[in-house]
Amino acid sequence: MKKLMLFIVTAILLGLLAACGGGAEPAATPAPAAEATPTPAPAPTPEPPADTGPEPVTLSWAVWDIAMVMYYEPLIAAYAEIAPHVTIELVDLGASDFETILQTQLIGGAEYDLIKIRDVPSYAMHVNANLLTPLGGLLGATDINLANYMGIPEQFTVDGNLYALPFRSDFWVVFYNKDLFDAAGVDYPTNTMTLDSWAQIIRDVTHGEGTDVVWGNHFHTWASTTTLFGILTGQHTIADGNYDWLIPIYEMVLALEDGGYVPRRTDLAAGSIHHSATWAAEQIAQVNMGTWFIGTALEQDFNWGIAAYPVPNAASHGNTMGQVTQLAIPRTANHPEEAMAFIAFVAGAQGAEILASVGQFPAFMTDAALDTILAVPGFPQDETSRAALRPNNIFLEMPMHEFAAEINAIRNEAHTEIMDRTMTIQQGIEMMNQRIGVELLGQ
């Protein structure tokens, strides 16, 4: 029994010793290894933005007679190649009331970027209503040289500002029938004729009698065909208020009528005889007319030519008169800079060639444009004709004036009275001086 108890005690003691750490120390648990910080990948170099060019722009252009005007489409198509971001949108306001409708819309805030201007009264109307943007600052960004426009822009300057740029121009020249000159044995007209020398040519080339007569010239019934010779000195205009300077011109024309060298105005008016009819019938050797007559002249089979307009003795050769069509930018335009760039194209050398290609006379006549016009089948190829189409100065038939319409009406009335001989020249001039100079202009 004692042995058994000794054995149990010994076993218990051994168990306690083992529990108190008498055995081997357990291996320590290894600490987790620190994670390596990853090296960031280099950021990709950003792609440069694609060059999309200028922002798209739409220019609204107020015009008339889209269907009848040949140059809109080729001008717009050519400009699209130069400035593909620009779209030209034509707005047709019609021809008959274009100026009235346009002004009403502009006063109402219509946002046209471009407008066409037909004539001097229209230009004056828009300028006086403060509807147009002065072009001075905008012109500086273009290569436009105003000296290329034969003195036209200077005549449209108002208080030092120019509000439009001409792109089309018609001016006066002398058309002559070479065959009739040859038959009369008379030298052709030249580009250095004075009124006196031209009057002598008219007398010399007149030949035949009765129904076979060939007159030396046809002065159409318009007052412009006679009175406007006087403005070519640059010293007078139809808005002068005093018209004594017209006396020698009327004396010349009436003397040619009295001598049987030109048809009488009374007969032309009574018979509704047009200059195109006497020209086509070869009843006249010459006609002083605007370049718009070229289309009619080209329809004839006979040989013809063009000479520069005759001038008074005090005027420079190469002076003539005419009318222009212009482009302007309204004050309400959304894109004036882009509009000015388009105007510079249309009124510049490239636009001139395009206008010439459809038979229009550009205000900026370049050699290339002139070559295009001369290349039309039937157009005279002589150097005189070519040079006559490059005048030095074009004086406006009616200058900038607030009473332009009233002045023109009185002038036409006096012209009819003088040419019909119901008033003497002196009486007709005195009537103009009184009604225009005194009553209208208060001189």
C-alpha positions as a Markdown table, in Angstrom:
| # | Residue | x | y | z |
|---|---|---|---|---|
| 1 | Met | 0.0 | 0.0 | 0.0 |
| 2 | Lys | 2.8 | 2.4 | 0.9 |
| 3 | Lys | 4.5 | 1.6 | -2.4 |
| 4 | Leu | 1.3 | 2.4 | -4.2 |
| 5 | Met | 1.0 | 5.8 | -2.6 |
| 6 | Leu | 4.7 | 6.6 | -3.3 |
| 7 | Phe | 4.2 | 5.9 | -6.9 |
| 8 | Ile | 1.1 | 8.2 | -7.2 |
| 9 | Val | 2.9 | 11.1 | -5.4 |
| 10 | Thr | 5.9 | 10.7 | -7.7 |
| 11 | Ala | 3.8 | 10.8 | -10.8 |
| 12 | Ile | 2.0 | 13.9 | -9.6 |
| 13 | Leu | 5.3 | 15.8 | -8.9 |
| 14 | Leu | 6.7 | 14.9 | -12.4 |
| 15 | Gly | 3.5 | 16.3 | -14.0 |
| 16 | Leu | 3.8 | 19.6 | -12.1 |
| 17 | Leu | 7.4 | 20.0 | -13.1 |
| 18 | Ala | 6.5 | 19.6 | -16.7 |
| 19 | Ala | 3.7 | 22.1 | -16.4 |
| 20 | Cys | 6.1 | 24.7 | -15.0 |
| 21 | Gly | 8.3 | 24.9 | -18.1 |
| 22 | Gly | 10.7 | 22.3 | -17.5 |
| 23 | Gly | 10.3 | 21.2 | -21.2 |
| 24 | Ala | 11.9 | 23.0 | -24.4 |
| 25 | Glu | 10.7 | 26.6 | -25.3 |
| 26 | Pro | 8.4 | 26.6 | -28.4 |
| 27 | Ala | 9.8 | 28.4 | -31.5 |
| 28 | Ala | 8.6 | 32.0 | -31.8 |
| 29 | Thr | 6.1 | 32.8 | -34.6 |
| 30 | Pro | 7.9 | 34.8 | -37.3 |
| 31 | Ala | 6.6 | 38.4 | -37.9 |
| 32 | Pro | 5.1 | 38.8 | -41.2 |
| 33 | Ala | 7.6 | 40.4 | -43.8 |
| 34 | Ala | 7.0 | 44.0 | -44.6 |
| 35 | Glu | 5.3 | 44.5 | -48.0 |
| 36 | Ala | 7.4 | 46.3 | -50.6 |
| 37 | Thr | 6.0 | 49.7 | -51.8 |
| 38 | Pro | 5.3 | 49.3 | -55.6 |
| 39 | Thr | 7.0 | 51.8 | -58.0 |
| 40 | Pro | 4.3 | 53.7 | -59.8 |
| 41 | Ala | 4.2 | 53.4 | -63.6 |
| 42 | Pro | 5.1 | 56.6 | -65.5 |
| 43 | Ala | 2.0 | 58.6 | -66.5 |
| 44 | Pro | 1.3 | 58.4 | -70.2 |
| 45 | Thr | 2.1 | 61.6 | -72.2 |
| 46 | Pro | -1.2 | 63.2 | -73.1 |
| 47 | Glu | -1.9 | 63.3 | -76.9 |
| 48 | Pro | -2.0 | 66.8 | -78.2 |
| 49 | Pro | -5.5 | 67.9 | -79.1 |
| 50 | Ala | -6.5 | 67.4 | -82.7 |
| 51 | Asp | -6.2 | 70.7 | -84.7 |
| 52 | Thr | -9.8 | 71.2 | -85.7 |
| 53 | Gly | -9.2 | 74.7 | -87.1 |
| 54 | Pro | -11.4 | 77.7 | -86.5 |
| 55 | Glu | -14.8 | 77.4 | -85.0 |
| 56 | Pro | -17.6 | 77.0 | -87.6 |
| 57 | Val | -19.2 | 80.3 | -88.5 |
| 58 | Thr | -22.4 | 81.0 | -90.5 |
| 59 | Leu | -22.6 | 84.4 | -92.2 |
| 60 | Ser | -26.1 | 85.7 | -93.1 |
| 61 | Trp | -26.0 | 87.7 | -96.3 |
| 62 | Ala | -29.1 | 89.9 | -97.3 |
| 63 | Val | -29.4 | 90.0 | -101.1 |
| 64 | Trp | -31.9 | 90.3 | -103.9 |
| 65 | Asp | -32.8 | 88.1 | -106.8 |
| 66 | Ile | -30.9 | 84.9 | -105.9 |
| 67 | Ala | -32.3 | 83.1 | -109.0 |
| 68 | Met | -31.3 | 85.9 | -111.4 |
| 69 | Val | -27.8 | 86.8 | -110.2 |
| 70 | Met | -25.1 | 84.6 | -111.6 |
| 71 | Tyr | -22.2 | 85.4 | -109.2 |
| 72 | Tyr | -23.6 | 84.3 | -105.8 |
| 73 | Glu | -23.0 | 80.6 | -106.2 |
| 74 | Pro | -19.4 | 80.8 | -107.7 |
| 75 | Leu | -18.3 | 83.3 | -105.1 |
| 76 | Ile | -19.6 | 81.2 | -102.2 |
| 77 | Ala | -18.1 | 78.0 | -103.7 |
| 78 | Ala | -14.7 | 79.5 | -104.2 |
| 79 | Tyr | -14.7 | 81.0 | -100.7 |
| 80 | Ala | -15.5 | 77.6 | -99.2 |
| 81 | Glu | -12.2 | 76.3 | -100.5 |
| 82 | Ile | -10.3 | 79.1 | -98.7 |
| 83 | Ala | -12.3 | 79.2 | -95.5 |
| 84 | Pro | -14.1 | 75.8 | -95.1 |
| 85 | His | -15.3 | 76.7 | -91.6 |
| 86 | Val | -17.4 | 79.6 | -93.0 |
| 87 | Thr | -20.9 | 79.0 | -94.3 |
| 88 | Ile | -22.6 | 81.7 | -96.3 |
| 89 | Glu | -26.4 | 81.8 | -96.0 |
| 90 | Leu | -28.2 | 83.9 | -98.5 |
| 91 | Val | -31.4 | 85.7 | -97.5 |
| 92 | Asp | -33.4 | 87.0 | -100.5 |
| 93 | Leu | -35.4 | 90.1 | -99.7 |
| 94 | Gly | -36.6 | 90.7 | -103.3 |
| 95 | Ala | -35.5 | 93.5 | -105.6 |
| 96 | Ser | -38.4 | 95.9 | -105.7 |
| 97 | Asp | -38.5 | 96.9 | -102.0 |
| 98 | Phe | -35.1 | 95.7 | -100.9 |
| 99 | Glu | -33.9 | 98.9 | -99.3 |
| 100 | Thr | -37.1 | 99.5 | -97.4 |
| 101 | Ile | -37.5 | 96.0 | -96.2 |
| 102 | Leu | -33.8 | 95.7 | -95.2 |
| 103 | Gln | -33.8 | 99.0 | -93.2 |
| 104 | Thr | -37.0 | 98.0 | -91.4 |
| 105 | Gln | -35.4 | 94.7 | -90.4 |
| 106 | Leu | -32.1 | 96.2 | -89.4 |
| 107 | Ile | -33.8 | 98.8 | -87.2 |
| 108 | Gly | -35.7 | 95.9 | -85.6 |
| 109 | Gly | -32.4 | 94.2 | -84.8 |
| 110 | Ala | -32.1 | 91.7 | -87.6 |
| 111 | Glu | -28.6 | 90.0 | -87.3 |
| 112 | Tyr | -27.4 | 90.0 | -90.9 |
| 113 | Asp | -23.6 | 89.8 | -91.1 |
| 114 | Leu | -23.5 | 91.2 | -94.7 |
| 115 | Ile | -25.7 | 93.3 | -96.8 |
| 116 | Lys | -25.7 | 94.4 | -100.5 |
| 117 | Ile | -26.1 | 98.1 | -101.2 |
| 118 | Arg | -27.5 | 99.0 | -104.5 |
| 119 | Asp | -26.8 | 102.7 | -105.0 |
| 120 | Val | -26.0 | 106.1 | -103.3 |
| 121 | Pro | -29.4 | 106.8 | -101.9 |
| 122 | Ser | -29.5 | 103.4 | -100.2 |
| 123 | Tyr | -26.0 | 103.9 | -98.8 |
| 124 | Ala | -26.9 | 107.3 | -97.5 |
| 125 | Met | -30.2 | 106.0 | -95.9 |
| 126 | His | -28.4 | 103.3 | -93.9 |
| 127 | Val | -25.5 | 105.6 | -92.9 |
| 128 | Asn | -27.9 | 108.3 | -91.7 |
| 129 | Ala | -29.8 | 105.8 | -89.7 |
| 130 | Asn | -26.6 | 104.6 | -88.0 |
| 131 | Leu | -27.1 | 101.0 | -89.2 |
| 132 | Leu | -23.7 | 100.3 | -90.7 |
| 133 | Thr | -20.3 | 99.4 | -89.1 |
| 134 | Pro | -17.4 | 101.7 | -90.0 |
| 135 | Leu | -14.9 | 99.6 | -91.8 |
| 136 | Gly | -11.7 | 101.5 | -90.9 |
| 137 | Gly | -10.7 | 99.1 | -88.0 |
| 138 | Leu | -11.7 | 96.0 | -89.9 |
| 139 | Leu | -9.9 | 96.9 | -93.1 |
| 140 | Gly | -6.6 | 96.7 | -91.3 |
| 141 | Ala | -6.8 | 93.0 | -91.0 |
| 142 | Thr | -7.1 | 92.5 | -94.7 |
| 143 | Asp | -4.9 | 93.2 | -97.7 |
| 144 | Ile | -7.3 | 95.6 | -99.3 |
| 145 | Asn | -5.8 | 98.6 | -100.9 |
| 146 | Leu | -8.4 | 101.3 | -101.5 |
| 147 | Ala | -6.3 | 102.8 | -104.3 |
| 148 | Asn | -7.4 | 99.8 | -106.5 |
| 149 | Tyr | -11.0 | 101.1 | -106.7 |
| 150 | Met | -10.6 | 104.1 | -109.0 |
| 151 | Gly | -11.5 | 106.7 | -106.5 |
| 152 | Ile | -14.8 | 105.2 | -105.6 |
| 153 | Pro | -14.4 | 104.7 | -101.8 |
| 154 | Glu | -13.3 | 108.3 | -101.3 |
| 155 | Gln | -16.7 | 109.4 | -102.6 |
| 156 | Phe | -18.5 | 107.3 | -100.0 |
| 157 | Thr | -16.6 | 108.6 | -97.0 |
| 158 | Val | -18.8 | 110.2 | -94.4 |
| 159 | Asp | -17.2 | 112.2 | -91.6 |
| 160 | Gly | -14.0 | 110.3 | -92.2 |
| 161 | Asn | -15.6 | 106.9 | -92.1 |
| 162 | Leu | -16.1 | 104.4 | -94.9 |
| 163 | Tyr | -19.1 | 102.1 | -94.4 |
| 164 | Ala | -19.0 | 99.8 | -97.5 |
| 165 | Leu | -16.6 | 98.5 | -100.1 |
| 166 | Pro | -17.5 | 98.3 | -103.8 |
| 167 | Phe | -17.3 | 94.9 | -105.6 |
| 168 | Arg | -19.2 | 95.6 | -108.8 |
| 169 | Ser | -19.0 | 98.6 | -111.1 |
| 170 | Asp | -20.6 | 99.8 | -114.3 |
| 171 | Phe | -19.1 | 102.9 | -116.0 |
| 172 | Trp | -19.6 | 104.9 | -119.2 |
| 173 | Val | -17.7 | 104.4 | -122.4 |
| 174 | Val | -18.2 | 105.0 | -126.1 |
| 175 | Phe | -19.3 | 102.1 | -128.3 |
| 176 | Tyr | -18.5 | 102.5 | -132.0 |
| 177 | Asn | -19.2 | 100.6 | -135.2 |
| 178 | Lys | -15.9 | 100.0 | -136.9 |
| 179 | Asp | -17.6 | 99.0 | -140.2 |
| 180 | Leu | -19.4 | 102.3 | -140.4 |
| 181 | Phe | -16.3 | 104.3 | -139.5 |
| 182 | Asp | -14.5 | 102.4 | -142.3 |
| 183 | Ala | -17.3 | 103.2 | -144.7 |
| 184 | Ala | -17.0 | 106.9 | -143.9 |
| 185 | Gly | -13.2 | 106.8 | -144.1 |
| 186 | Val | -12.9 | 108.2 | -140.5 |
| 187 | Asp | -10.3 | 107.2 | -137.9 |
| 188 | Tyr | -11.6 | 105.3 | -135.0 |
| 189 | Pro | -12.3 | 107.1 | -131.6 |
| 190 | Thr | -9.4 | 107.1 | -129.2 |
| 191 | Asn | -9.0 | 107.0 | -125.4 |
| 192 | Thr | -7.9 | 110.7 | -125.3 |
| 193 | Met | -10.9 | 112.5 | -126.7 |
| 194 | Thr | -12.1 | 115.8 | -125.4 |
| 195 | Leu | -15.7 | 116.8 | -125.8 |
| 196 | Asp | -14.7 | 119.1 | -128.7 |
| 197 | Ser | -12.7 | 116.5 | -130.5 |
| 198 | Trp | -15.4 | 113.9 | -130.0 |
| 199 | Ala | -18.1 | 116.3 | -131.4 |
| 200 | Gln | -16.0 | 116.7 | -134.5 |
| 201 | Ile | -15.8 | 112.9 | -134.9 |
| 202 | Ile | -19.6 | 112.7 | -134.6 |
| 203 | Arg | -19.9 | 115.2 | -137.4 |
| 204 | Asp | -17.2 | 113.5 | -139.6 |
| 205 | Val | -18.6 | 110.0 | -139.4 |
| 206 | Thr | -22.2 | 111.0 | -140.1 |
| 207 | His | -23.1 | 110.1 | -143.7 |
| 208 | Gly | -26.0 | 109.2 | -146.0 |
| 209 | Glu | -29.4 | 110.9 | -146.4 |
| 210 | Gly | -33.0 | 110.3 | -145.6 |
| 211 | Thr | -33.8 | 106.8 | -144.4 |
| 212 | Asp | -30.2 | 105.7 | -145.2 |
| 213 | Val | -28.6 | 108.3 | -142.9 |
| 214 | Val | -26.0 | 107.0 | -140.4 |
| 215 | Trp | -25.9 | 109.3 | -137.4 |
| 216 | Gly | -22.6 | 110.0 | -135.7 |
| 217 | Asn | -24.0 | 109.2 | -132.3 |
| 218 | His | -27.2 | 108.4 | -130.4 |
| 219 | Phe | -27.7 | 110.4 | -127.2 |
| 220 | His | -30.3 | 108.4 | -125.3 |
| 221 | Thr | -33.2 | 110.3 | -123.7 |
| 222 | Trp | -31.8 | 110.0 | -120.2 |
| 223 | Ala | -30.4 | 113.3 | -118.8 |
| 224 | Ser | -27.3 | 111.4 | -117.8 |
| 225 | Thr | -26.2 | 110.9 | -121.5 |
| 226 | Thr | -25.7 | 114.7 | -121.8 |
| 227 | Thr | -25.4 | 116.5 | -118.5 |
| 228 | Leu | -23.0 | 114.2 | -116.7 |
| 229 | Phe | -20.1 | 115.0 | -119.0 |
| 230 | Gly | -19.7 | 118.1 | -116.8 |
| 231 | Ile | -18.9 | 116.2 | -113.6 |
| 232 | Leu | -15.7 | 114.7 | -115.1 |
| 233 | Thr | -13.6 | 117.6 | -114.1 |
| 234 | Gly | -14.1 | 116.7 | -110.4 |
| 235 | Gln | -15.2 | 120.3 | -109.8 |
| 236 | His | -19.0 | 119.8 | -110.0 |
| 237 | Thr | -21.7 | 117.4 | -109.1 |
| 238 | Ile | -25.4 | 117.2 | -109.8 |
| 239 | Ala | -26.0 | 118.3 | -106.2 |
| 240 | Asp | -24.1 | 121.6 | -106.6 |
| 241 | Gly | -27.1 | 123.9 | -106.6 |
| 242 | Asn | -25.7 | 126.0 | -109.4 |
| 243 | Tyr | -25.7 | 124.5 | -112.9 |
| 244 | Asp | -24.2 | 127.2 | -115.1 |
| 245 | Trp | -21.4 | 124.7 | -115.9 |
| 246 | Leu | -24.0 | 122.7 | -117.9 |
| 247 | Ile | -24.6 | 125.4 | -120.5 |
| 248 | Pro | -21.7 | 124.6 | -122.9 |
| 249 | Ile | -22.6 | 120.9 | -122.8 |
| 250 | Tyr | -26.2 | 121.6 | -123.8 |
| 251 | Glu | -25.0 | 124.0 | -126.5 |
| 252 | Met | -22.9 | 121.2 | -128.0 |
| 253 | Val | -25.7 | 118.6 | -128.0 |
| 254 | Leu | -28.3 | 120.9 | -129.4 |
| 255 | Ala | -26.0 | 122.0 | -132.1 |
| 256 | Leu | -25.4 | 118.4 | -133.1 |
| 257 | Glu | -29.1 | 117.9 | -133.3 |
| 258 | Asp | -29.7 | 121.0 | -135.3 |
| 259 | Gly | -27.0 | 120.0 | -137.7 |
| 260 | Gly | -28.5 | 116.5 | -138.3 |
| 261 | Tyr | -25.6 | 114.7 | -136.8 |
| 262 | Val | -27.6 | 112.9 | -134.1 |
| 263 | Pro | -31.3 | 112.0 | -133.7 |
| 264 | Arg | -33.4 | 114.6 | -131.9 |
| 265 | Arg | -34.4 | 113.6 | -128.4 |
| 266 | Thr | -38.1 | 114.6 | -129.1 |
| 267 | Asp | -38.2 | 112.1 | -132.0 |
| 268 | Leu | -36.6 | 109.4 | -129.9 |
| 269 | Ala | -39.1 | 109.9 | -127.1 |
| 270 | Ala | -42.1 | 110.2 | -129.3 |
| 271 | Gly | -41.2 | 107.0 | -131.2 |
| 272 | Ser | -40.0 | 105.2 | -128.1 |
| 273 | Ile | -36.8 | 104.5 | -130.1 |
| 274 | His | -34.2 | 102.8 | -128.0 |
| 275 | His | -30.4 | 103.1 | -128.6 |
| 276 | Ser | -30.1 | 99.3 | -128.8 |
| 277 | Ala | -32.5 | 99.4 | -131.8 |
| 278 | Thr | -30.5 | 102.0 | -133.7 |
| 279 | Trp | -27.3 | 100.2 | -132.9 |
| 280 | Ala | -28.5 | 96.8 | -134.1 |
| 281 | Ala | -29.9 | 98.4 | -137.3 |
| 282 | Glu | -26.5 | 100.1 | -137.9 |
| 283 | Gln | -28.2 | 103.5 | -138.0 |
| 284 | Ile | -25.6 | 105.0 | -135.6 |
| 285 | Ala | -21.9 | 105.0 | -135.7 |
| 286 | Gln | -21.5 | 105.5 | -131.9 |
| 287 | Val | -23.4 | 105.5 | -128.7 |
| 288 | Asn | -22.2 | 106.7 | -125.3 |
| 289 | Met | -23.5 | 104.2 | -122.8 |
| 290 | Gly | -22.6 | 102.2 | -119.7 |
| 291 | Thr | -20.6 | 98.9 | -119.7 |
| 292 | Trp | -23.9 | 97.1 | -119.2 |
| 293 | Phe | -24.4 | 97.6 | -122.9 |
| 294 | Ile | -21.7 | 95.1 | -123.7 |
| 295 | Gly | -24.1 | 92.2 | -123.7 |
| 296 | Thr | -26.2 | 93.8 | -126.3 |
| 297 | Ala | -23.2 | 94.8 | -128.4 |
| 298 | Leu | -22.0 | 91.1 | -128.4 |
| 299 | Glu | -25.2 | 90.1 | -130.1 |
| 300 | Gln | -24.3 | 91.9 | -133.3 |
| 301 | Asp | -22.4 | 90.5 | -136.3 |
| 302 | Phe | -20.6 | 93.7 | -137.3 |
| 303 | Asn | -17.2 | 94.8 | -136.0 |
| 304 | Trp | -17.3 | 97.2 | -133.0 |
| 305 | Gly | -15.0 | 98.6 | -130.4 |
| 306 | Ile | -14.9 | 100.6 | -127.2 |
| 307 | Ala | -13.3 | 103.9 | -126.4 |
| 308 | Ala | -12.8 | 105.8 | -123.2 |
| 309 | Tyr | -15.4 | 108.5 | -122.3 |
| 310 | Pro | -14.8 | 111.9 | -123.8 |
| 311 | Val | -14.0 | 114.6 | -121.1 |
| 312 | Pro | -14.2 | 118.4 | -120.9 |
| 313 | Asn | -10.9 | 120.2 | -121.7 |
| 314 | Ala | -10.3 | 120.7 | -117.9 |
| 315 | Ala | -10.7 | 117.0 | -117.1 |
| 316 | Ser | -8.1 | 114.2 | -117.1 |
| 317 | His | -8.4 | 111.5 | -119.7 |
| 318 | Gly | -9.5 | 108.2 | -118.1 |
| 319 | Asn | -12.2 | 109.9 | -116.0 |
| 320 | Thr | -15.7 | 108.6 | -116.4 |
| 321 | Met | -18.8 | 108.2 | -114.4 |
| 322 | Gly | -20.7 | 105.2 | -113.1 |
| 323 | Gln | -22.5 | 103.3 | -110.4 |
| 324 | Val | -21.3 | 100.6 | -108.0 |
| 325 | Thr | -22.8 | 97.8 | -105.9 |
| 326 | Gln | -21.2 | 97.5 | -102.5 |
| 327 | Leu | -21.0 | 95.3 | -99.5 |
| 328 | Ala | -21.5 | 96.5 | -95.9 |
| 329 | Ile | -21.6 | 95.1 | -92.4 |
| 330 | Pro | -24.6 | 96.0 | -90.2 |
| 331 | Arg | -23.9 | 97.1 | -86.6 |
| 332 | Thr | -26.0 | 94.1 | -85.5 |
| 333 | Ala | -23.7 | 91.6 | -87.2 |
| 334 | Asn | -22.7 | 88.6 | -85.1 |
| 335 | His | -19.4 | 88.0 | -86.9 |
| 336 | Pro | -18.0 | 91.3 | -88.2 |
| 337 | Glu | -14.4 | 90.1 | -88.5 |
| 338 | Glu | -15.4 | 87.0 | -90.6 |
| 339 | Ala | -17.7 | 89.2 | -92.6 |
| 340 | Met | -14.9 | 91.6 | -93.4 |
| 341 | Ala | -12.7 | 88.7 | -94.5 |
| 342 | Phe | -15.4 | 87.6 | -96.9 |
| 343 | Ile | -15.9 | 91.1 | -98.3 |
| 344 | Ala | -12.1 | 91.4 | -98.9 |
| 345 | Phe | -12.3 | 88.2 | -100.9 |
| 346 | Val | -15.3 | 89.2 | -103.0 |
| 347 | Ala | -14.0 | 92.8 | -103.6 |
| 348 | Gly | -10.4 | 91.6 | -104.1 |
| 349 | Ala | -8.5 | 90.1 | -107.0 |
| 350 | Gln | -10.0 | 86.6 | -106.7 |
| 351 | Gly | -13.5 | 87.9 | -106.5 |
| 352 | Ala | -12.8 | 90.1 | -109.5 |
| 353 | Glu | -11.9 | 87.1 | -111.7 |
| 354 | Ile | -15.0 | 85.2 | -110.6 |
| 355 | Leu | -17.3 | 88.2 | -111.4 |
| 356 | Ala | -15.6 | 88.6 | -114.8 |
| 357 | Ser | -16.2 | 84.9 | -115.5 |
| 358 | Val | -19.9 | 85.5 | -115.4 |
| 359 | Gly | -19.8 | 88.7 | -117.4 |
| 360 | Gln | -19.8 | 91.2 | -114.5 |
| 361 | Phe | -17.4 | 94.1 | -114.2 |
| 362 | Pro | -15.6 | 94.1 | -110.9 |
| 363 | Ala | -14.9 | 97.3 | -109.0 |
| 364 | Phe | -11.3 | 96.1 | -108.7 |
| 365 | Met | -10.4 | 95.5 | -112.3 |
| 366 | Thr | -7.3 | 93.3 | -112.5 |
| 367 | Asp | -5.5 | 92.2 | -115.7 |
| 368 | Ala | -6.7 | 88.6 | -115.1 |
| 369 | Ala | -10.3 | 89.8 | -114.8 |
| 370 | Leu | -10.0 | 91.9 | -117.9 |
| 371 | Asp | -8.5 | 89.0 | -119.8 |
| 372 | Thr | -11.5 | 86.9 | -118.8 |
| 373 | Ile | -13.9 | 89.5 | -120.1 |
| 374 | Leu | -11.9 | 90.0 | -123.3 |
| 375 | Ala | -11.9 | 86.2 | -123.9 |
| 376 | Val | -15.7 | 86.3 | -124.4 |
| 377 | Pro | -16.3 | 85.3 | -128.1 |
| 378 | Gly | -17.0 | 88.4 | -130.2 |
| 379 | Phe | -15.4 | 90.8 | -127.8 |
| 380 | Pro | -13.1 | 93.4 | -129.5 |
| 381 | Gln | -9.4 | 92.5 | -129.1 |
| 382 | Asp | -7.8 | 95.9 | -130.0 |
| 383 | Glu | -5.7 | 97.7 | -127.4 |
| 384 | Thr | -8.0 | 100.8 | -127.4 |
| 385 | Ser | -10.9 | 98.7 | -126.3 |
| 386 | Arg | -8.9 | 96.9 | -123.6 |
| 387 | Ala | -7.5 | 100.2 | -122.2 |
| 388 | Ala | -10.9 | 101.8 | -122.2 |
| 389 | Leu | -12.0 | 99.3 | -119.7 |
| 390 | Arg | -9.4 | 100.5 | -117.2 |
| 391 | Pro | -10.5 | 104.0 | -116.3 |
| 392 | Asn | -8.5 | 106.1 | -113.8 |
| 393 | Asn | -11.4 | 107.6 | -111.9 |
| 394 | Ile | -15.1 | 106.8 | -111.7 |
| 395 | Phe | -17.3 | 109.7 | -110.5 |
| 396 | Leu | -20.6 | 108.8 | -109.0 |
| 397 | Glu | -23.6 | 109.8 | -111.2 |
| 398 | Met | -25.3 | 111.0 | -108.0 |
| 399 | Pro | -23.1 | 112.0 | -105.0 |
| 400 | Met | -23.9 | 111.4 | -101.4 |
| 401 | His | -26.8 | 113.8 | -100.6 |
| 402 | Glu | -29.9 | 113.7 | -98.4 |
| 403 | Phe | -31.9 | 115.3 | -101.3 |
| 404 | Ala | -30.6 | 113.0 | -104.0 |
| 405 | Ala | -34.1 | 111.9 | -105.2 |
| 406 | Glu | -35.5 | 115.5 | -105.3 |
| 407 | Ile | -32.5 | 116.9 | -107.1 |
| 408 | Asn | -32.6 | 114.1 | -109.7 |
| 409 | Ala | -36.3 | 114.8 | -110.4 |
| 410 | Ile | -35.8 | 118.5 | -110.9 |
| 411 | Arg | -32.8 | 117.9 | -113.1 |
| 412 | Asn | -34.8 | 115.5 | -115.3 |
| 413 | Glu | -37.6 | 118.0 | -115.7 |
| 414 | Ala | -35.3 | 120.8 | -116.7 |
| 415 | His | -33.5 | 118.4 | -119.1 |
| 416 | Thr | -36.7 | 117.5 | -120.9 |
| 417 | Glu | -37.7 | 121.2 | -121.2 |
| 418 | Ile | -34.3 | 122.2 | -122.7 |
| 419 | Met | -34.0 | 119.2 | -125.1 |
| 420 | Asp | -37.6 | 119.6 | -126.3 |
| 421 | Arg | -36.9 | 123.4 | -126.7 |
| 422 | Thr | -39.8 | 124.4 | -124.6 |
| 423 | Met | -37.3 | 126.3 | -122.6 |
| 424 | Thr | -34.1 | 127.9 | -123.7 |
| 425 | Ile | -30.9 | 126.6 | -122.2 |
| 426 | Gln | -30.6 | 129.6 | -120.0 |
| 427 | Gln | -34.2 | 129.3 | -118.8 |
| 428 | Gly | -33.7 | 125.6 | -117.9 |
| 429 | Ile | -30.5 | 126.3 | -116.0 |
| 430 | Glu | -32.1 | 129.2 | -114.1 |
| 431 | Met | -35.0 | 126.9 | -113.2 |
| 432 | Met | -32.5 | 124.3 | -111.8 |
| 433 | Asn | -30.6 | 127.0 | -109.9 |
| 434 | Gln | -33.7 | 128.4 | -108.3 |
| 435 | Arg | -35.6 | 125.2 | -107.4 |
| 436 | Ile | -32.5 | 123.1 | -106.4 |
| 437 | Gly | -30.1 | 125.8 | -105.2 |
| 438 | Val | -32.4 | 128.3 | -103.6 |
| 439 | Glu | -35.6 | 126.4 | -102.7 |
| 440 | Leu | -34.2 | 123.0 | -101.9 |
| 441 | Leu | -30.7 | 123.7 | -100.7 |
| 442 | Gly | -31.2 | 127.2 | -99.4 |
| 443 | Gln | -28.2 | 128.7 | -101.1 |
